[in-house]
Amino acid sequence: MIEFMSPYDILEKFVDVIEKQRVRKNMTQVELYKAAGMSSKSYANFMHNKTTKFENIINLMIALDMTSKLELLLEQEKYTSLDEIRDQKMDKVKKRVRKSKCKS
């Protein structure tokens, strides 16, 4: 389960999935990072240190035709009626968080 993974573990999974797809697509690493608009240094950091911007991960996935996997992240709620939409909008309550003053 993803809930029990650290950010490093999650990035490690991304590296694994991207690397396997790169090999399936018969692309070299150079072809991939160029297609994703990344520098060789950024790509190497991602592969070895598991650090990169989220934008780079998206660009890599686009370059590898993996956008269907991204769609799961952006999935919209599905409604069966207009009443459901109205009810959902009425249930939304704006929440505001205020910083408490520290007492010294």
PyMOL commands that set and color helices and strands:
alter all, ss='L'
color gray80, all
select helices_A, chain A and resi 2-4+7-24+29-35+40-49+54-63+67-73+82-91
alter helices_A, ss='H'
color red, helices_A
deselect
rebuild
show_as cartoon
